[in-house]
Amino acid sequence: MIIAAGIYLAIPTKFILLVAGAIISGMVTIWADVVHQWGPETYTNDIRATATGVNYAAARAGAALAPYVGVVIAQTYGLVGVYITGIMVALVTLALTFGVPETRRRILEEITARQVI
């Protein structure tokens, strides 16, 4: 997504906008699917349903608010501000990705007994 956004900033033509927009949209869709599959696996069984529900609710709220926040950022800081905000969100996502314990082939209750998520 960052590369597609950078290409659009460097070459702001209608064709590049369509191609970069399609790439960004596709990556957002893939990212959302991965998060929705991976998210429940990071919670213990006793709170998994509630935590997953809160996760989905937060995602929906963010999706609903993003266009409005994006417009305010675009009016205040321009298109570069919107892309910088996206880059900051991507960096937070990377930090969370590497900060959550690996759950593959491990009992989740054992993982959370030793550390707090």
Biopython code that builds the backbone (N, CA, C, O; Angstrom):
import numpy as np
from Bio.PDB.StructureBuilder import StructureBuilder

atoms = [
    (1, "MET", "N", (0.822, -1.182, 0.000)),
    (1, "MET", "CA", (0.000, 0.000, 0.000)),
    (1, "MET", "C", (0.868, 1.248, 0.000)),
    (1, "MET", "O", (0.588, 2.217, -0.705)),
    (2, "ILE", "N", (1.914, 1.210, 0.793)),
    (2, "ILE", "CA", (2.793, 2.377, 0.885)),
    (2, "ILE", "C", (3.457, 2.656, -0.459)),
    (2, "ILE", "O", (3.587, 3.813, -0.860)),
    (3, "ILE", "N", (3.873, 1.616, -1.149)),
    (3, "ILE", "CA", (4.514, 1.792, -2.458)),
    (3, "ILE", "C", (3.521, 2.362, -3.462)),
    (3, "ILE", "O", (3.861, 3.271, -4.218)),
    (4, "ALA", "N", (2.288, 1.836, -3.478)),
    (4, "ALA", "CA", (1.268, 2.339, -4.397)),
    (4, "ALA", "C", (0.958, 3.804, -4.102)),
    (4, "ALA", "O", (0.806, 4.603, -5.026)),
    (5, "ALA", "N", (0.864, 4.159, -2.829)),
    (5, "ALA", "CA", (0.604, 5.549, -2.455)),
    (5, "ALA", "C", (1.768, 6.441, -2.861)),
    (5, "ALA", "O", (1.560, 7.557, -3.338)),
    (6, "GLY", "N", (2.984, 5.960, -2.677)),
    (6, "GLY", "CA", (4.161, 6.732, -3.070)),
    (6, "GLY", "C", (4.224, 6.959, -4.568)),
    (6, "GLY", "O", (4.601, 8.038, -5.026)),
    (7, "ILE", "N", (3.852, 5.937, -5.333)),
    (7, "ILE", "CA", (3.839, 6.088, -6.796)),
    (7, "ILE", "C", (2.815, 7.141, -7.199)),
    (7, "ILE", "O", (3.080, 7.968, -8.072)),
    (8, "TYR", "N", (1.645, 7.110, -6.563)),
    (8, "TYR", "CA", (0.633, 8.114, -6.896)),
    (8, "TYR", "C", (1.108, 9.524, -6.531)),
    (8, "TYR", "O", (0.873, 10.474, -7.278)),
    (9, "LEU", "N", (1.770, 9.655, -5.390)),
    (9, "LEU", "CA", (2.271, 10.982, -5.014)),
    (9, "LEU", "C", (3.342, 11.474, -5.995)),
    (9, "LEU", "O", (3.429, 12.669, -6.275)),
    (10, "ALA", "N", (4.145, 10.556, -6.509)),
    (10, "ALA", "CA", (5.218, 10.938, -7.431)),
    (10, "ALA", "C", (4.692, 11.225, -8.837)),
    (10, "ALA", "O", (5.206, 12.106, -9.526)),
    (11, "ILE", "N", (3.659, 10.476, -9.266)),
    (11, "ILE", "CA", (3.122, 10.606, -10.628)),
    (11, "ILE", "C", (1.593, 10.721, -10.531)),
    (11, "ILE", "O", (0.894, 9.739, -10.779)),
    (12, "PRO", "N", (1.063, 11.892, -10.176)),
    (12, "PRO", "CA", (-0.381, 12.017, -9.951)),
    (12, "PRO", "C", (-1.193, 12.166, -11.245)),
    (12, "PRO", "O", (-1.698, 13.246, -11.549)),
    (13, "THR", "N", (-1.309, 11.074, -11.996)),
    (13, "THR", "CA", (-2.152, 11.087, -13.198)),
    (13, "THR", "C", (-3.409, 10.268, -12.926)),
    (13, "THR", "O", (-3.480, 9.524, -11.948)),
    (14, "LYS", "N", (-4.402, 10.414, -13.807)),
    (14, "LYS", "CA", (-5.656, 9.664, -13.619)),
    (14, "LYS", "C", (-5.417, 8.161, -13.689)),
    (14, "LYS", "O", (-5.984, 7.407, -12.899)),
    (15, "PHE", "N", (-4.588, 7.722, -14.621)),
    (15, "PHE", "CA", (-4.322, 6.285, -14.758)),
    (15, "PHE", "C", (-3.630, 5.739, -13.509)),
    (15, "PHE", "O", (-4.014, 4.695, -12.981)),
    (16, "ILE", "N", (-2.613, 6.452, -13.046)),
    (16, "ILE", "CA", (-1.896, 6.019, -11.834)),
    (16, "ILE", "C", (-2.844, 6.022, -10.639)),
    (16, "ILE", "O", (-2.771, 5.136, -9.788)),
    (17, "LEU", "N", (-3.729, 7.007, -10.569)),
    (17, "LEU", "CA", (-4.710, 7.049, -9.480)),
    (17, "LEU", "C", (-5.572, 5.790, -9.491)),
    (17, "LEU", "O", (-5.802, 5.190, -8.441)),
    (18, "LEU", "N", (-6.049, 5.384, -10.666)),
    (18, "LEU", "CA", (-6.873, 4.179, -10.761)),
    (18, "LEU", "C", (-6.096, 2.927, -10.367)),
    (18, "LEU", "O", (-6.599, 2.089, -9.618)),
    (19, "VAL", "N", (-4.882, 2.802, -10.869)),
    (19, "VAL", "CA", (-4.073, 1.620, -10.564)),
    (19, "VAL", "C", (-3.682, 1.608, -9.079)),
    (19, "VAL", "O", (-3.831, 0.589, -8.404)),
    (20, "ALA", "N", (-3.185, 2.732, -8.581)),
    (20, "ALA", "CA", (-2.782, 2.806, -7.169)),
    (20, "ALA", "C", (-3.988, 2.599, -6.261)),
    (20, "ALA", "O", (-3.883, 1.914, -5.243)),
    (21, "GLY", "N", (-5.131, 3.184, -6.615)),
    (21, "GLY", "CA", (-6.348, 3.007, -5.825)),
    (21, "GLY", "C", (-6.796, 1.558, -5.781)),
    (21, "GLY", "O", (-7.224, 1.066, -4.737)),
    (22, "ALA", "N", (-6.699, 0.869, -6.920)),
    (22, "ALA", "CA", (-7.068, -0.552, -6.967)),
    (22, "ALA", "C", (-6.122, -1.384, -6.095)),
    (22, "ALA", "O", (-6.566, -2.282, -5.380)),
    (23, "ILE", "N", (-4.836, -1.090, -6.155)),
    (23, "ILE", "CA", (-3.863, -1.823, -5.333)),
    (23, "ILE", "C", (-4.118, -1.561, -3.850)),
    (23, "ILE", "O", (-4.138, -2.492, -3.046)),
    (24, "ILE", "N", (-4.309, -0.302, -3.495)),
    (24, "ILE", "CA", (-4.558, 0.039, -2.093)),
    (24, "ILE", "C", (-5.837, -0.618, -1.604)),
    (24, "ILE", "O", (-5.868, -1.184, -0.512)),
    (25, "SER", "N", (-6.891, -0.547, -2.406)),
    (25, "SER", "CA", (-8.164, -1.164, -2.023)),
    (25, "SER", "C", (-8.019, -2.675, -1.857)),
    (25, "SER", "O", (-8.550, -3.252, -0.909)),
    (26, "GLY", "N", (-7.310, -3.306, -2.767)),
    (26, "GLY", "CA", (-7.090, -4.749, -2.665)),
    (26, "GLY", "C", (-6.291, -5.121, -1.429)),
    (26, "GLY", "O", (-6.599, -6.106, -0.758)),
    (27, "MET", "N", (-5.265, -4.335, -1.128)),
    (27, "MET", "CA", (-4.448, -4.612, 0.053)),
    (27, "MET", "C", (-5.242, -4.412, 1.339)),
    (27, "MET", "O", (-5.076, -5.172, 2.294)),
    (28, "VAL", "N", (-6.100, -3.399, 1.372)),
    (28, "VAL", "CA", (-6.937, -3.173, 2.551)),
    (28, "VAL", "C", (-7.873, -4.355, 2.755)),
    (28, "VAL", "O", (-8.080, -4.803, 3.883)),
    (29, "THR", "N", (-8.437, -4.860, 1.662)),
    (29, "THR", "CA", (-9.333, -6.012, 1.763)),
    (29, "THR", "C", (-8.593, -7.242, 2.275)),
    (29, "THR", "O", (-9.092, -7.948, 3.151)),
    (30, "ILE", "N", (-7.419, -7.497, 1.739)),
    (30, "ILE", "CA", (-6.617, -8.641, 2.190)),
    (30, "ILE", "C", (-6.239, -8.471, 3.656)),
    (30, "ILE", "O", (-6.333, -9.417, 4.438)),
    (31, "TRP", "N", (-5.811, -7.264, 4.033)),
    (31, "TRP", "CA", (-5.416, -7.007, 5.410)),
    (31, "TRP", "C", (-6.587, -7.220, 6.361)),
    (31, "TRP", "O", (-6.424, -7.816, 7.425)),
    (32, "ALA", "N", (-7.773, -6.734, 5.979)),
    (32, "ALA", "CA", (-8.948, -6.906, 6.832)),
    (32, "ALA", "C", (-9.303, -8.374, 6.995)),
    (32, "ALA", "O", (-9.657, -8.810, 8.090)),
    (33, "ASP", "N", (-9.210, -9.138, 5.917)),
    (33, "ASP", "CA", (-9.506, -10.576, 6.004)),
    (33, "ASP", "C", (-8.517, -11.285, 6.925)),
    (33, "ASP", "O", (-8.907, -12.130, 7.731)),
    (34, "VAL", "N", (-7.262, -10.946, 6.804)),
    (34, "VAL", "CA", (-6.239, -11.572, 7.654)),
    (34, "VAL", "C", (-6.482, -11.227, 9.121)),
    (34, "VAL", "O", (-6.421, -12.102, 9.984)),
    (35, "VAL", "N", (-6.756, -9.957, 9.402)),
    (35, "VAL", "CA", (-6.982, -9.537, 10.782)),
    (35, "VAL", "C", (-8.215, -10.217, 11.372)),
    (35, "VAL", "O", (-8.207, -10.620, 12.535)),
    (36, "HIS", "N", (-9.270, -10.346, 10.575)),
    (36, "HIS", "CA", (-10.489, -10.969, 11.095)),
    (36, "HIS", "C", (-10.316, -12.465, 11.325)),
    (36, "HIS", "O", (-11.029, -13.037, 12.149)),
    (37, "GLN", "N", (-9.412, -13.102, 10.636)),
    (37, "GLN", "CA", (-9.136, -14.516, 10.879)),
    (37, "GLN", "C", (-8.139, -14.695, 12.015)),
    (37, "GLN", "O", (-8.250, -15.633, 12.803)),
    (38, "TRP", "N", (-7.177, -13.804, 12.095)),
    (38, "TRP", "CA", (-6.103, -13.936, 13.071)),
    (38, "TRP", "C", (-6.516, -13.410, 14.438)),
    (38, "TRP", "O", (-6.093, -13.953, 15.459)),
    (39, "GLY", "N", (-7.344, -12.352, 14.477)),
    (39, "GLY", "CA", (-7.738, -11.714, 15.723)),
    (39, "GLY", "C", (-8.278, -12.649, 16.781)),
    (39, "GLY", "O", (-7.782, -12.632, 17.908)),
    (40, "PRO", "N", (-9.282, -13.473, 16.467)),
    (40, "PRO", "CA", (-9.826, -14.367, 17.497)),
    (40, "PRO", "C", (-8.794, -15.337, 18.070)),
    (40, "PRO", "O", (-8.946, -15.791, 19.204)),
    (41, "GLU", "N", (-7.776, -15.654, 17.328)),
    (41, "GLU", "CA", (-6.773, -16.602, 17.798)),
    (41, "GLU", "C", (-5.871, -16.009, 18.875)),
    (41, "GLU", "O", (-5.113, -16.737, 19.515)),
    (42, "THR", "N", (-5.945, -14.700, 19.080)),
    (42, "THR", "CA", (-5.090, -14.073, 20.081)),
    (42, "THR", "C", (-5.769, -13.952, 21.439)),
    (42, "THR", "O", (-5.171, -13.437, 22.385)),
    (43, "TYR", "N", (-7.015, -14.423, 21.547)),
    (43, "TYR", "CA", (-7.754, -14.334, 22.801)),
    (43, "TYR", "C", (-7.940, -15.720, 23.405)),
    (43, "TYR", "O", (-8.020, -16.717, 22.688)),
    (44, "THR", "N", (-8.008, -15.769, 24.721)),
    (44, "THR", "CA", (-8.253, -17.045, 25.391)),
    (44, "THR", "C", (-9.693, -17.472, 25.158)),
    (44, "THR", "O", (-10.548, -16.655, 24.817)),
    (45, "ASN", "N", (-9.951, -18.760, 25.346)),
    (45, "ASN", "CA", (-11.277, -19.301, 25.061)),
    (45, "ASN", "C", (-12.377, -18.636, 25.881)),
    (45, "ASN", "O", (-13.488, -18.463, 25.379)),
    (46, "ASP", "N", (-12.099, -18.261, 27.123)),
    (46, "ASP", "CA", (-13.155, -17.724, 27.977)),
    (46, "ASP", "C", (-13.625, -16.332, 27.555)),
    (46, "ASP", "O", (-14.735, -15.936, 27.911)),
    (47, "ILE", "N", (-12.819, -15.580, 26.809)),
    (47, "ILE", "CA", (-13.251, -14.253, 26.356)),
    (47, "ILE", "C", (-13.258, -14.117, 24.834)),
    (47, "ILE", "O", (-13.476, -13.021, 24.315)),
    (48, "ARG", "N", (-13.027, -15.198, 24.123)),
    (48, "ARG", "CA", (-12.864, -15.124, 22.667)),
    (48, "ARG", "C", (-14.068, -14.492, 21.960)),
    (48, "ARG", "O", (-13.886, -13.623, 21.107)),
    (49, "ALA", "N", (-15.286, -14.909, 22.295)),
    (49, "ALA", "CA", (-16.462, -14.374, 21.603)),
    (49, "ALA", "C", (-16.636, -12.879, 21.876)),
    (49, "ALA", "O", (-16.892, -12.103, 20.954)),
    (50, "THR", "N", (-16.496, -12.478, 23.132)),
    (50, "THR", "CA", (-16.641, -11.064, 23.471)),
    (50, "THR", "C", (-15.533, -10.232, 22.836)),
    (50, "THR", "O", (-15.794, -9.173, 22.266)),
    (51, "ALA", "N", (-14.310, -10.708, 22.937)),
    (51, "ALA", "CA", (-13.183, -9.973, 22.371)),
    (51, "ALA", "C", (-13.296, -9.863, 20.852)),
    (51, "ALA", "O", (-12.973, -8.823, 20.278)),
    (52, "THR", "N", (-13.747, -10.920, 20.208)),
    (52, "THR", "CA", (-13.917, -10.883, 18.758)),
    (52, "THR", "C", (-15.006, -9.885, 18.381)),
    (52, "THR", "O", (-14.873, -9.151, 17.402)),
    (53, "GLY", "N", (-16.085, -9.865, 19.166)),
    (53, "GLY", "CA", (-17.158, -8.899, 18.911)),
    (53, "GLY", "C", (-16.690, -7.470, 19.053)),
    (53, "GLY", "O", (-17.031, -6.617, 18.233)),
    (54, "VAL", "N", (-15.910, -7.198, 20.084)),
    (54, "VAL", "CA", (-15.364, -5.856, 20.285)),
    (54, "VAL", "C", (-14.414, -5.508, 19.137)),
    (54, "VAL", "O", (-14.401, -4.375, 18.656)),
    (55, "ASN", "N", (-13.624, -6.485, 18.706)),
    (55, "ASN", "CA", (-12.701, -6.296, 17.594)),
    (55, "ASN", "C", (-13.459, -5.900, 16.325)),
    (55, "ASN", "O", (-13.083, -4.941, 15.650)),
    (56, "TYR", "N", (-14.517, -6.631, 16.004)),
    (56, "TYR", "CA", (-15.325, -6.319, 14.824)),
    (56, "TYR", "C", (-15.994, -4.959, 14.959)),
    (56, "TYR", "O", (-16.037, -4.192, 13.997)),
    (57, "ALA", "N", (-16.522, -4.648, 16.153)),
    (57, "ALA", "CA", (-17.189, -3.364, 16.367)),
    (57, "ALA", "C", (-16.209, -2.207, 16.167)),
    (57, "ALA", "O", (-16.547, -1.201, 15.543)),
    (58, "ALA", "N", (-14.998, -2.355, 16.698)),
    (58, "ALA", "CA", (-13.988, -1.311, 16.536)),
    (58, "ALA", "C", (-13.610, -1.154, 15.059)),
    (58, "ALA", "O", (-13.408, -0.037, 14.582)),
    (59, "ALA", "N", (-13.518, -2.260, 14.350)),
    (59, "ALA", "CA", (-13.197, -2.200, 12.921)),
    (59, "ALA", "C", (-14.298, -1.485, 12.145)),
    (59, "ALA", "O", (-14.015, -0.674, 11.262)),
    (60, "ARG", "N", (-15.549, -1.784, 12.473)),
    (60, "ARG", "CA", (-16.678, -1.120, 11.800)),
    (60, "ARG", "C", (-16.715, 0.368, 12.133)),
    (60, "ARG", "O", (-16.967, 1.194, 11.256)),
    (61, "ALA", "N", (-16.467, 0.710, 13.383)),
    (61, "ALA", "CA", (-16.452, 2.119, 13.779)),
    (61, "ALA", "C", (-15.333, 2.867, 13.055)),
    (61, "ALA", "O", (-15.522, 3.989, 12.586)),
    (62, "GLY", "N", (-14.171, 2.232, 12.972)),
    (62, "GLY", "CA", (-13.062, 2.849, 12.249)),
    (62, "GLY", "C", (-13.372, 3.031, 10.772)),
    (62, "GLY", "O", (-13.032, 4.056, 10.181)),
    (63, "ALA", "N", (-14.021, 2.033, 10.177)),
    (63, "ALA", "CA", (-14.385, 2.138, 8.764)),
    (63, "ALA", "C", (-15.423, 3.235, 8.539)),
    (63, "ALA", "O", (-15.408, 3.904, 7.506)),
    (64, "ALA", "N", (-16.317, 3.418, 9.499)),
    (64, "ALA", "CA", (-17.332, 4.463, 9.373)),
    (64, "ALA", "C", (-16.741, 5.859, 9.562)),
    (64, "ALA", "O", (-17.158, 6.806, 8.895)),
    (65, "LEU", "N", (-15.781, 5.988, 10.458)),
    (65, "LEU", "CA", (-15.202, 7.296, 10.748)),
    (65, "LEU", "C", (-14.075, 7.689, 9.795)),
    (65, "LEU", "O", (-13.802, 8.877, 9.623)),
    (66, "ALA", "N", (-13.423, 6.721, 9.181)),
    (66, "ALA", "CA", (-12.252, 6.998, 8.339)),
    (66, "ALA", "C", (-12.512, 8.025, 7.232)),
    (66, "ALA", "O", (-11.684, 8.915, 7.039)),
    (67, "PRO", "N", (-13.623, 7.939, 6.502)),
    (67, "PRO", "CA", (-13.830, 8.954, 5.448)),
    (67, "PRO", "C", (-13.924, 10.375, 6.003)),
    (67, "PRO", "O", (-13.422, 11.315, 5.388)),
    (68, "TYR", "N", (-14.559, 10.535, 7.151)),
    (68, "TYR", "CA", (-14.701, 11.867, 7.733)),
    (68, "TYR", "C", (-13.365, 12.386, 8.257)),
    (68, "TYR", "O", (-13.014, 13.547, 8.045)),
    (69, "VAL", "N", (-12.630, 11.525, 8.935)),
    (69, "VAL", "CA", (-11.312, 11.910, 9.435)),
    (69, "VAL", "C", (-10.386, 12.199, 8.253)),
    (69, "VAL", "O", (-9.606, 13.151, 8.283)),
    (70, "GLY", "N", (-10.479, 11.372, 7.218)),
    (70, "GLY", "CA", (-9.657, 11.573, 6.025)),
    (70, "GLY", "C", (-9.910, 12.919, 5.365)),
    (70, "GLY", "O", (-8.974, 13.572, 4.903)),
    (71, "VAL", "N", (-11.171, 13.336, 5.318)),
    (71, "VAL", "CA", (-11.502, 14.633, 4.720)),
    (71, "VAL", "C", (-10.904, 15.768, 5.545)),
    (71, "VAL", "O", (-10.339, 16.709, 4.986)),
    (72, "VAL", "N", (-11.021, 15.689, 6.854)),
    (72, "VAL", "CA", (-10.458, 16.736, 7.718)),
    (72, "VAL", "C", (-8.945, 16.789, 7.556)),
    (72, "VAL", "O", (-8.365, 17.871, 7.456)),
    (73, "ILE", "N", (-8.307, 15.627, 7.531)),
    (73, "ILE", "CA", (-6.846, 15.594, 7.359)),
    (73, "ILE", "C", (-6.469, 16.126, 5.981)),
    (73, "ILE", "O", (-5.502, 16.877, 5.849)),
    (74, "ALA", "N", (-7.232, 15.740, 4.949)),
    (74, "ALA", "CA", (-6.932, 16.207, 3.590)),
    (74, "ALA", "C", (-7.103, 17.720, 3.471)),
    (74, "ALA", "O", (-6.299, 18.382, 2.814)),
    (75, "GLN", "N", (-8.138, 18.272, 4.099)),
    (75, "GLN", "CA", (-8.336, 19.723, 4.045)),
    (75, "GLN", "C", (-7.259, 20.472, 4.807)),
    (75, "GLN", "O", (-6.845, 21.560, 4.408)),
    (76, "THR", "N", (-6.810, 19.886, 5.898)),
    (76, "THR", "CA", (-5.823, 20.560, 6.737)),
    (76, "THR", "C", (-4.399, 20.389, 6.209)),
    (76, "THR", "O", (-3.634, 21.351, 6.148)),
    (77, "TYR", "N", (-4.043, 19.141, 5.822)),
    (77, "TYR", "CA", (-2.659, 18.836, 5.457)),
    (77, "TYR", "C", (-2.473, 18.400, 4.009)),
    (77, "TYR", "O", (-1.342, 18.165, 3.583)),
    (78, "GLY", "N", (-3.532, 18.289, 3.259)),
    (78, "GLY", "CA", (-3.439, 17.876, 1.870)),
    (78, "GLY", "C", (-3.332, 16.362, 1.737)),
    (78, "GLY", "O", (-3.400, 15.628, 2.722)),
    (79, "LEU", "N", (-3.167, 15.921, 0.517)),
    (79, "LEU", "CA", (-3.094, 14.489, 0.222)),
    (79, "LEU", "C", (-1.900, 13.824, 0.900)),
    (79, "LEU", "O", (-1.969, 12.660, 1.295)),
    (80, "VAL", "N", (-0.821, 14.562, 1.029)),
    (80, "VAL", "CA", (0.359, 14.015, 1.705)),
    (80, "VAL", "C", (0.022, 13.685, 3.163)),
    (80, "VAL", "O", (0.494, 12.679, 3.692)),
    (81, "GLY", "N", (-0.780, 14.512, 3.805)),
    (81, "GLY", "CA", (-1.194, 14.245, 5.184)),
    (81, "GLY", "C", (-2.007, 12.970, 5.301)),
    (81, "GLY", "O", (-1.869, 12.228, 6.274)),
    (82, "VAL", "N", (-2.857, 12.711, 4.311)),
    (82, "VAL", "CA", (-3.649, 11.476, 4.316)),
    (82, "VAL", "C", (-2.730, 10.270, 4.203)),
    (82, "VAL", "O", (-2.908, 9.285, 4.920)),
    (83, "TYR", "N", (-1.749, 10.339, 3.309)),
    (83, "TYR", "CA", (-0.826, 9.219, 3.149)),
    (83, "TYR", "C", (0.081, 9.046, 4.369)),
    (83, "TYR", "O", (0.406, 7.919, 4.742)),
    (84, "ILE", "N", (0.488, 10.143, 4.984)),
    (84, "ILE", "CA", (1.301, 10.025, 6.197)),
    (84, "ILE", "C", (0.480, 9.371, 7.309)),
    (84, "ILE", "O", (1.006, 8.556, 8.067)),
    (85, "THR", "N", (-0.800, 9.720, 7.411)),
    (85, "THR", "CA", (-1.674, 9.075, 8.395)),
    (85, "THR", "C", (-1.771, 7.578, 8.109)),
    (85, "THR", "O", (-1.715, 6.764, 9.030)),
    (86, "GLY", "N", (-1.914, 7.219, 6.846)),
    (86, "GLY", "CA", (-1.961, 5.797, 6.471)),
    (86, "GLY", "C", (-0.674, 5.075, 6.814)),
    (86, "GLY", "O", (-0.701, 3.931, 7.269)),
    (87, "ILE", "N", (0.439, 5.728, 6.601)),
    (87, "ILE", "CA", (1.732, 5.128, 6.940)),
    (87, "ILE", "C", (1.841, 4.933, 8.452)),
    (87, "ILE", "O", (2.361, 3.915, 8.910)),
    (88, "MET", "N", (1.352, 5.902, 9.228)),
    (88, "MET", "CA", (1.391, 5.764, 10.682)),
    (88, "MET", "C", (0.527, 4.596, 11.141)),
    (88, "MET", "O", (0.912, 3.851, 12.042)),
    (89, "VAL", "N", (-0.635, 4.435, 10.525)),
    (89, "VAL", "CA", (-1.501, 3.300, 10.866)),
    (89, "VAL", "C", (-0.803, 1.986, 10.501)),
    (89, "VAL", "O", (-0.877, 1.012, 11.250)),
    (90, "ALA", "N", (-0.128, 1.964, 9.354)),
    (90, "ALA", "CA", (0.598, 0.756, 8.946)),
    (90, "ALA", "C", (1.721, 0.430, 9.933)),
    (90, "ALA", "O", (1.955, -0.740, 10.235)),
    (91, "LEU", "N", (2.407, 1.438, 10.431)),
    (91, "LEU", "CA", (3.478, 1.203, 11.397)),
    (91, "LEU", "C", (2.930, 0.680, 12.726)),
    (91, "LEU", "O", (3.540, -0.193, 13.344)),
    (92, "VAL", "N", (1.798, 1.201, 13.165)),
    (92, "VAL", "CA", (1.163, 0.686, 14.385)),
    (92, "VAL", "C", (0.759, -0.770, 14.172)),
    (92, "VAL", "O", (0.919, -1.605, 15.063)),
    (93, "THR", "N", (0.235, -1.065, 12.987)),
    (93, "THR", "CA", (-0.156, -2.437, 12.665)),
    (93, "THR", "C", (1.048, -3.368, 12.718)),
    (93, "THR", "O", (0.950, -4.475, 13.248)),
    (94, "LEU", "N", (2.173, -2.936, 12.179)),
    (94, "LEU", "CA", (3.387, -3.751, 12.236)),
    (94, "LEU", "C", (3.838, -3.970, 13.676)),
    (94, "LEU", "O", (4.254, -5.070, 14.041)),
    (95, "ALA", "N", (3.756, -2.922, 14.489)),
    (95, "ALA", "CA", (4.150, -3.063, 15.894)),
    (95, "ALA", "C", (3.253, -4.070, 16.607)),
    (95, "ALA", "O", (3.735, -4.888, 17.390)),
    (96, "LEU", "N", (1.963, -4.012, 16.341)),
    (96, "LEU", "CA", (1.043, -4.967, 16.955)),
    (96, "LEU", "C", (1.289, -6.385, 16.432)),
    (96, "LEU", "O", (1.187, -7.361, 17.175)),
    (97, "THR", "N", (1.610, -6.477, 15.160)),
    (97, "THR", "CA", (1.864, -7.792, 14.564)),
    (97, "THR", "C", (3.026, -8.486, 15.258)),
    (97, "THR", "O", (2.962, -9.683, 15.538)),
    (98, "PHE", "N", (4.076, -7.745, 15.533)),
    (98, "PHE", "CA", (5.244, -8.357, 16.160)),
    (98, "PHE", "C", (5.158, -8.372, 17.680)),
    (98, "PHE", "O", (5.974, -9.025, 18.332)),
    (99, "GLY", "N", (4.180, -7.663, 18.266)),
    (99, "GLY", "CA", (4.039, -7.616, 19.704)),
    (99, "GLY", "C", (3.110, -8.671, 20.280)),
    (99, "GLY", "O", (3.135, -8.926, 21.484)),
    (100, "VAL", "N", (2.287, -9.291, 19.435)),
    (100, "VAL", "CA", (1.350, -10.318, 19.898)),
    (100, "VAL", "C", (2.058, -11.668, 19.846)),
    (100, "VAL", "O", (2.737, -11.966, 18.863)),
    (101, "PRO", "N", (1.914, -12.480, 20.872)),
    (101, "PRO", "CA", (2.630, -13.756, 20.894)),
    (101, "PRO", "C", (2.162, -14.711, 19.796)),
    (101, "PRO", "O", (0.995, -14.701, 19.404)),
    (102, "GLU", "N", (3.073, -15.521, 19.314)),
    (102, "GLU", "CA", (2.751, -16.553, 18.320)),
    (102, "GLU", "C", (1.905, -17.626, 18.992)),
    (102, "GLU", "O", (2.251, -18.121, 20.065)),
    (103, "THR", "N", (0.809, -17.976, 18.363)),
    (103, "THR", "CA", (-0.116, -18.944, 18.963)),
    (103, "THR", "C", (-0.144, -20.275, 18.220)),
    (103, "THR", "O", (-0.823, -21.210, 18.646)),
    (104, "ARG", "N", (0.573, -20.363, 17.140)),
    (104, "ARG", "CA", (0.558, -21.592, 16.350)),
    (104, "ARG", "C", (1.103, -22.769, 17.158)),
    (104, "ARG", "O", (2.192, -22.699, 17.728)),
    (105, "ARG", "N", (0.331, -23.840, 17.195)),
    (105, "ARG", "CA", (0.704, -25.093, 17.868)),
    (105, "ARG", "C", (0.964, -24.919, 19.366)),
    (105, "ARG", "O", (1.741, -25.671, 19.954)),
    (106, "ARG", "N", (0.316, -23.930, 19.980)),
    (106, "ARG", "CA", (0.467, -23.710, 21.409)),
    (106, "ARG", "C", (-0.910, -23.564, 22.041)),
    (106, "ARG", "O", (-1.846, -23.092, 21.395)),
    (107, "ILE", "N", (-1.032, -23.954, 23.263)),
    (107, "ILE", "CA", (-2.281, -23.805, 24.002)),
    (107, "ILE", "C", (-2.367, -22.358, 24.463)),
    (107, "ILE", "O", (-1.475, -21.868, 25.156)),
    (108, "LEU", "N", (-3.437, -21.677, 24.080)),
    (108, "LEU", "CA", (-3.553, -20.254, 24.332)),
    (108, "LEU", "C", (-3.562, -19.911, 25.817)),
    (108, "LEU", "O", (-2.990, -18.899, 26.222)),
    (109, "GLU", "N", (-4.199, -20.737, 26.621)),
    (109, "GLU", "CA", (-4.231, -20.473, 28.062)),
    (109, "GLU", "C", (-2.825, -20.533, 28.656)),
    (109, "GLU", "O", (-2.518, -19.811, 29.604)),
    (110, "GLU", "N", (-1.985, -21.380, 28.108)),
    (110, "GLU", "CA", (-0.600, -21.466, 28.559)),
    (110, "GLU", "C", (0.160, -20.185, 28.217)),
    (110, "GLU", "O", (0.974, -19.717, 29.013)),
    (111, "ILE", "N", (-0.091, -19.633, 27.076)),
    (111, "ILE", "CA", (0.588, -18.406, 26.644)),
    (111, "ILE", "C", (0.172, -17.235, 27.522)),
    (111, "ILE", "O", (1.020, -16.486, 28.007)),
    (112, "THR", "N", (-1.132, -17.075, 27.727)),
    (112, "THR", "CA", (-1.615, -15.930, 28.498)),
    (112, "THR", "C", (-1.357, -16.077, 29.981)),
    (112, "THR", "O", (-1.402, -15.079, 30.700)),
    (113, "ALA", "N", (-1.090, -17.268, 30.469)),
    (113, "ALA", "CA", (-0.773, -17.444, 31.900)),
    (113, "ALA", "C", (0.597, -16.841, 32.208)),
    (113, "ALA", "O", (0.840, -16.395, 33.330)),
    (114, "ARG", "N", (1.488, -16.826, 31.222)),
    (114, "ARG", "CA", (2.840, -16.319, 31.450)),
    (114, "ARG", "C", (2.982, -14.840, 31.140)),
    (114, "ARG", "O", (3.852, -14.177, 31.704)),
    (115, "GLN", "N", (2.146, -14.309, 30.257)),
    (115, "GLN", "CA", (2.265, -12.911, 29.904)),
    (115, "GLN", "C", (0.890, -12.330, 29.654)),
    (115, "GLN", "O", (-0.052, -13.050, 29.324)),
    (116, "VAL", "N", (0.783, -11.037, 29.810)),
    (116, "VAL", "CA", (-0.486, -10.348, 29.587)),
    (116, "VAL", "C", (-0.430, -9.698, 28.212)),
    (116, "VAL", "O", (0.561, -9.057, 27.861)),
    (117, "ILE", "N", (-1.508, -9.868, 27.427)),
    (117, "ILE", "CA", (-1.556, -9.271, 26.080)),
    (117, "ILE", "C", (-2.032, -7.843, 26.207)),
    (117, "ILE", "O", (-2.151, -7.140, 25.204)),
]
sb = StructureBuilder()
sb.init_structure("model")
sb.init_model(0)
sb.init_chain("A")
sb.init_seg("    ")
for serial, (resi, resn, name, xyz) in enumerate(atoms, 1):
    if name == "N":
        sb.init_residue(resn, " ", resi, " ")
    sb.init_atom(name, np.array(xyz, "f"), 0.0, 1.0, " ", f" {name:<3s}", serial, name[0])
structure = sb.get_structure()
